[in-house]
């Protein structure tokens, strides 16, 4: 699933470098490849470059073949590579290694952006890189650690997105002053990815689930992947999913404040795809056996429908209901979801509407 259908409309007008950047976007950013191309032209290019820069940073973090010392150095200094025309890294074994090998193409387009956009991207990259480097050298012990890590990995990106919207004058800066709301947008996406990617991360030697939670169910996080522990593994995952769902009220509040249709679409689609992913994962043993992903048709339907706040509320509630119906009687975290569903239902009343 890519945004190539939208991009074909103006592909001939893009520079060769930008064409390459959008090609990388389509190859690496599933939901963002759908929503970035529908933004206004200037912001479209800004968001494409911003996404690729942060994806390249993430590729460094995820690559377990890079030595710890080198990886820490790269993460802490990654923001400076944006201003080095010839910097690239050819030693990655990551699935998105082309972003590092061809980083000069991305950094060149970054340096063409107006300063107000460059500053936001470089500052976000700097803070995120520092935070990710910190967690390379410490374990994910507590839920508080998990929140902090997710903030560095994605919460800062959510804040950066809105700073770019404000800089473009598409949204009123006052809407983004409550950084907890924008932070929740990023945390919800990051927690969803971490929950869904348990098996992939285990196979690559990465661990992102917080010990405070998984230690209730197993002696080691890797034990959750053993067939004899699948019931405990599912209960642990369910508890993490409930934790992630608690960001939904903030997400709905934030989305209800947006005034520009393209910005709303950009922000809403990844969120509804995340709740759909969590619903697919909830109480599902397949997470510990193979990939659980949203199907292409389902993604297209969500993109078509999630275009106003009332529709997004309805989608969120629909998937919460699906989760609610799947709660096992003996699930230790069942009481928490029973608290969340009525609260989201109360937010589904037509109290505030999206202004197109």
C-alpha positions as CSV (number, residue, x, y, z in Angstrom):
1,X,0.0,0.0,0.0
2,X,1.5,3.3,-1.1
3,X,0.6,6.8,-2.1
4,X,1.9,6.3,-5.6
5,X,-1.5,7.0,-7.1
6,X,-1.5,10.5,-5.7
7,X,2.2,11.1,-6.6
8,X,1.7,10.2,-10.3
9,X,-0.3,13.4,-10.7
10,X,2.8,15.6,-10.3
11,X,5.7,13.1,-10.6
12,X,7.0,14.9,-13.7
13,X,7.3,18.2,-11.8
14,X,9.5,16.8,-9.1
15,X,13.2,17.0,-9.2
16,X,15.1,13.7,-9.6
17,X,16.1,13.9,-5.9
18,X,12.5,14.4,-4.7
19,X,11.3,11.6,-6.9
20,X,13.9,9.3,-5.1
21,X,12.7,10.6,-1.7
22,X,9.1,9.8,-2.5
23,X,10.1,6.4,-3.8
24,X,11.8,5.8,-0.4
25,X,8.7,7.1,1.4
26,X,6.5,4.6,-0.5
27,X,8.9,1.7,0.4
28,X,9.3,2.5,4.1
29,X,6.2,4.4,5.4
30,X,3.0,2.5,5.0
31,X,0.4,4.8,6.6
32,X,2.4,8.0,6.1
33,X,2.9,7.1,2.4
34,X,-0.9,7.4,2.2
35,X,-1.3,10.7,3.9
36,X,1.8,12.8,3.1
37,X,1.0,13.1,-0.6
38,X,-2.3,14.8,0.0
39,X,-0.8,17.7,2.0
40,X,-0.3,21.0,0.3
41,X,2.8,20.9,-1.9
42,X,5.4,22.8,0.3
43,X,4.3,20.9,3.4
44,X,4.2,17.6,1.5
45,X,7.9,17.8,0.7
46,X,8.7,18.9,4.3
47,X,6.9,16.0,5.8
48,X,8.4,13.5,3.3
49,X,11.9,14.7,4.3
50,X,11.0,14.8,8.0
51,X,9.7,11.2,7.9
52,X,12.8,9.9,6.0
53,X,15.2,11.6,8.4
54,X,13.5,10.1,11.4
55,X,13.2,6.7,9.7
56,X,16.9,6.7,8.9
57,X,17.6,7.5,12.6
58,X,15.3,4.6,13.6
59,X,17.2,2.3,11.2
60,X,20.4,3.0,13.0
61,X,18.8,2.3,16.4
62,X,17.2,-1.0,15.2
63,X,20.3,-2.4,13.4
64,X,21.8,-4.9,15.9
65,X,24.9,-5.4,13.7
66,X,26.2,-1.9,14.5
67,X,28.4,-1.9,17.6
68,X,27.0,-0.2,20.7
69,X,29.8,2.4,20.8
70,X,29.3,3.4,17.2
71,X,25.5,3.3,17.4
72,X,25.5,5.7,20.4
73,X,27.8,8.1,18.6
74,X,25.7,8.0,15.4
75,X,22.4,8.6,17.3
76,X,23.8,11.4,19.3
77,X,25.3,13.1,16.2
78,X,22.7,12.2,13.6
79,X,21.2,15.7,13.5
80,X,24.6,17.1,12.4
81,X,24.7,14.7,9.4
82,X,21.8,16.7,7.9
83,X,24.3,19.5,7.2
84,X,27.1,17.3,5.9
85,X,26.6,16.9,2.2
86,X,28.6,13.7,1.8
87,X,27.6,11.8,5.0
88,X,26.3,8.3,4.4
89,X,26.6,4.9,6.1
90,X,27.3,1.8,4.1
91,X,27.6,-0.7,6.9
92,X,23.9,-1.2,7.8
93,X,22.1,-4.5,7.5
94,X,18.7,-3.0,8.4
95,X,15.7,-3.5,6.1
96,X,15.7,0.3,5.3
97,X,19.4,0.5,4.9
98,X,19.0,2.4,1.6
99,X,18.0,5.5,3.6
100,X,21.5,5.5,5.2
101,X,23.4,4.5,2.0
102,X,21.7,7.3,0.0
103,X,21.4,9.8,2.9
104,X,23.1,12.6,0.8
105,X,20.0,12.6,-1.4
106,X,17.7,13.1,1.6
107,X,20.0,15.6,3.4
108,X,20.3,17.7,0.2
109,X,16.5,18.1,0.0
110,X,16.5,18.9,3.7
111,X,19.0,21.7,3.2
112,X,16.7,23.2,0.5
113,X,13.9,23.6,3.0
114,X,13.1,27.0,4.5
115,X,15.0,27.5,7.8
116,X,11.8,27.4,9.9
117,X,11.2,23.8,8.8
118,X,14.9,22.8,9.0
119,X,15.1,24.0,12.6
120,X,12.1,21.9,13.7
121,X,13.4,18.7,11.9
122,X,17.0,19.1,13.2
123,X,15.8,19.9,16.7
124,X,13.5,16.8,16.8
125,X,16.2,14.6,15.3
126,X,18.7,15.9,18.0
127,X,16.3,15.3,20.9
128,X,15.2,11.9,19.6
129,X,18.7,10.7,18.9
130,X,19.9,11.7,22.4
131,X,17.0,9.9,24.0
132,X,17.3,6.7,21.9
133,X,21.1,6.6,22.7
134,X,20.2,6.8,26.4
135,X,18.0,3.7,26.1
136,X,20.7,1.7,24.3
137,X,22.6,1.8,27.5
138,X,19.7,1.0,30.0
139,X,17.0,-1.6,30.2
140,X,13.3,-1.1,29.8
141,X,12.5,-1.8,33.4
142,X,9.4,0.2,34.3
143,X,6.3,1.4,32.6
144,X,7.6,4.9,33.2
145,X,10.8,3.9,31.2
146,X,8.5,2.6,28.4
147,X,6.6,5.9,28.3
148,X,9.9,7.8,28.2
149,X,11.4,5.6,25.4
150,X,8.2,6.0,23.3
151,X,8.3,9.7,23.8
152,X,11.9,9.8,22.4
153,X,11.0,7.4,19.6
154,X,7.7,8.9,18.5
155,X,6.2,11.4,21.0
156,X,8.8,14.0,19.9
157,X,7.9,13.3,16.3
158,X,4.3,14.1,17.0
159,X,5.2,17.4,18.6
160,X,7.5,18.1,15.6
161,X,4.7,17.4,13.2
162,X,2.5,20.0,14.7
163,X,5.3,22.6,15.0
164,X,5.6,22.2,11.2
165,X,1.9,22.6,10.7
166,X,2.0,25.8,12.8
167,X,5.0,27.1,10.9
168,X,3.1,26.6,7.6
169,X,0.2,28.5,9.0
170,X,-2.2,25.7,8.3
171,X,-3.0,25.4,11.9
172,X,-3.2,27.9,14.8
173,X,-0.1,27.6,17.0
174,X,-2.3,27.7,20.1
175,X,-3.7,24.3,19.2
176,X,-0.3,22.7,19.6
177,X,0.6,24.4,22.9
178,X,-0.7,21.4,24.9
179,X,2.2,19.2,24.0
180,X,0.7,16.3,26.1
181,X,-2.0,15.9,23.4
182,X,0.5,15.8,20.5
183,X,2.8,13.6,22.5
184,X,-0.1,11.1,23.0
185,X,-0.5,10.8,19.3
186,X,3.1,9.6,18.9
187,X,3.0,7.4,22.0
188,X,-0.1,5.6,20.7
189,X,1.6,4.8,17.4
190,X,4.9,3.7,19.0
191,X,3.3,1.5,21.6
192,X,1.2,-0.2,18.9
193,X,4.4,-0.9,16.9
194,X,6.2,-2.3,19.9
195,X,3.3,-4.6,20.8
196,X,2.8,-5.8,17.3
197,X,6.5,-6.4,16.6
198,X,7.3,-8.6,19.6
199,X,8.4,-11.6,17.5
200,X,10.4,-9.5,14.9
201,X,12.2,-7.7,17.7
202,X,13.0,-10.9,19.6
203,X,14.4,-12.5,16.4
204,X,16.6,-9.4,15.9
205,X,17.7,-9.3,19.6
206,X,15.8,-6.2,20.6
207,X,13.6,-5.9,23.7
208,X,11.1,-3.0,24.1
209,X,8.4,-4.5,26.4
210,X,8.7,-3.1,30.0
211,X,9.9,-5.5,32.6
212,X,7.4,-4.2,35.2
213,X,4.7,-5.8,33.0
214,X,6.2,-8.9,31.5
215,X,7.8,-10.0,34.7
216,X,4.3,-10.8,36.0
217,X,4.0,-13.4,33.4
218,X,7.5,-14.8,32.7
219,X,11.0,-15.0,34.1
220,X,12.5,-13.6,30.8
221,X,10.8,-11.7,28.0
222,X,11.9,-14.3,25.5
223,X,10.0,-16.9,27.4
224,X,6.8,-15.4,26.2
225,X,7.6,-16.7,22.7
226,X,7.6,-20.3,23.8
227,X,4.5,-22.3,22.9
228,X,4.0,-23.6,26.4
229,X,3.7,-20.0,27.7
230,X,1.3,-18.6,25.0
231,X,-1.6,-18.1,27.4
232,X,0.6,-15.9,29.7
233,X,2.1,-14.2,26.7
234,X,-1.3,-13.2,25.5
235,X,-2.3,-11.9,28.9
236,X,0.9,-9.8,29.1
237,X,0.2,-8.4,25.6
238,X,-3.4,-7.6,26.5
239,X,-2.2,-5.6,29.5
240,X,0.1,-3.5,27.3
241,X,-2.7,-3.0,24.8
242,X,-4.9,-1.6,27.5
243,X,-2.1,0.8,28.5
244,X,-1.9,2.0,24.9
245,X,-5.6,2.6,24.6
246,X,-5.5,5.1,27.5
247,X,-4.1,7.6,25.0
248,X,-7.3,7.7,22.9
249,X,-9.1,10.5,24.8
250,X,-6.1,12.8,24.2
251,X,-6.0,11.8,20.5
252,X,-9.7,12.6,20.1
253,X,-9.4,15.9,21.9
254,X,-6.4,16.9,19.7
255,X,-8.1,15.9,16.4
256,X,-11.3,17.8,17.3
257,X,-9.2,21.0,17.4
258,X,-7.9,20.8,13.9
259,X,-9.3,23.1,11.2
260,X,-7.5,22.0,7.9
261,X,-8.8,19.0,6.1
262,X,-5.4,17.8,4.8
263,X,-3.9,18.1,8.2
264,X,-6.8,16.3,9.8
265,X,-6.4,13.4,7.3
266,X,-2.6,13.3,7.9
267,X,-3.1,13.0,11.7
268,X,-6.1,10.8,11.8
269,X,-5.3,7.9,9.4
270,X,-2.2,6.6,11.4
271,X,-4.3,6.7,14.6
272,X,-7.2,4.7,13.2
273,X,-4.8,2.2,11.6
274,X,-3.1,1.8,15.1
275,X,-6.4,1.1,16.8
276,X,-7.3,-1.4,14.1
277,X,-3.9,-3.0,14.6
278,X,-4.4,-3.2,18.4
279,X,-7.8,-4.8,17.9
280,X,-6.3,-7.4,15.6
281,X,-3.5,-8.1,18.1
282,X,-5.7,-8.2,21.2
283,X,-6.0,-11.8,22.7
284,X,-4.4,-13.1,19.5
285,X,-1.7,-15.8,19.8
286,X,-0.6,-15.1,16.3
287,X,1.5,-12.1,17.5
288,X,3.9,-14.6,19.0
289,X,4.0,-16.8,15.9
290,X,4.1,-14.4,13.0
291,X,3.1,-11.0,11.6
292,X,-0.3,-9.4,12.4
293,X,-0.9,-6.6,9.9
294,X,-3.8,-4.5,8.6
295,X,-5.0,-5.8,5.2
296,X,-4.7,-3.5,2.2
297,X,-8.5,-3.3,1.8
298,X,-9.0,-2.4,5.4
299,X,-6.4,0.4,5.1
300,X,-8.1,1.8,2.1
301,X,-11.5,1.8,3.9
302,X,-10.0,3.6,6.9
303,X,-8.4,6.2,4.6
304,X,-11.8,6.8,2.9
305,X,-13.8,7.0,6.2
306,X,-11.5,8.8,8.7
307,X,-12.0,12.3,7.3
308,X,-13.8,14.0,10.2
309,X,-13.9,13.8,14.0
310,X,-17.2,12.1,14.3
311,X,-16.1,9.4,11.9
312,X,-12.9,8.9,13.8
313,X,-14.8,8.7,17.1
314,X,-17.0,6.0,15.6
315,X,-14.1,4.0,14.2
316,X,-12.3,4.2,17.6
317,X,-15.4,3.0,19.4
318,X,-16.0,0.3,16.9
319,X,-12.6,-1.3,17.4
320,X,-12.9,-0.8,21.2
321,X,-16.1,-2.7,21.1
322,X,-14.3,-5.5,19.1
323,X,-11.7,-5.7,21.8
324,X,-14.3,-5.6,24.5
325,X,-16.1,-8.6,23.0
326,X,-12.8,-10.6,22.9
327,X,-12.0,-10.1,26.6
328,X,-11.4,-13.5,28.3
329,X,-13.3,-13.9,31.6
330,X,-10.0,-14.7,33.4
331,X,-8.0,-11.8,31.8
332,X,-6.3,-9.9,34.7
333,X,-6.6,-6.5,32.9
334,X,-10.2,-6.9,31.9
335,X,-11.4,-4.3,34.5
336,X,-9.3,-1.6,32.9
337,X,-10.9,-2.0,29.4
338,X,-14.3,-2.0,31.1
339,X,-13.5,1.5,32.4
340,X,-12.1,2.8,29.1
341,X,-14.9,1.8,26.8
342,X,-17.7,3.9,28.5
343,X,-15.4,6.8,28.7
344,X,-14.7,6.7,24.9
345,X,-18.4,6.3,24.4
346,X,-19.0,9.5,26.3
347,X,-16.6,11.3,24.0
348,X,-18.5,10.0,21.0
349,X,-21.4,12.4,21.6
350,X,-21.6,15.3,19.0
351,X,-20.2,17.9,21.4
352,X,-17.4,19.2,19.2
353,X,-17.2,19.0,15.4
354,X,-14.4,19.2,12.9
355,X,-14.4,22.4,10.9
356,X,-13.3,21.6,7.3
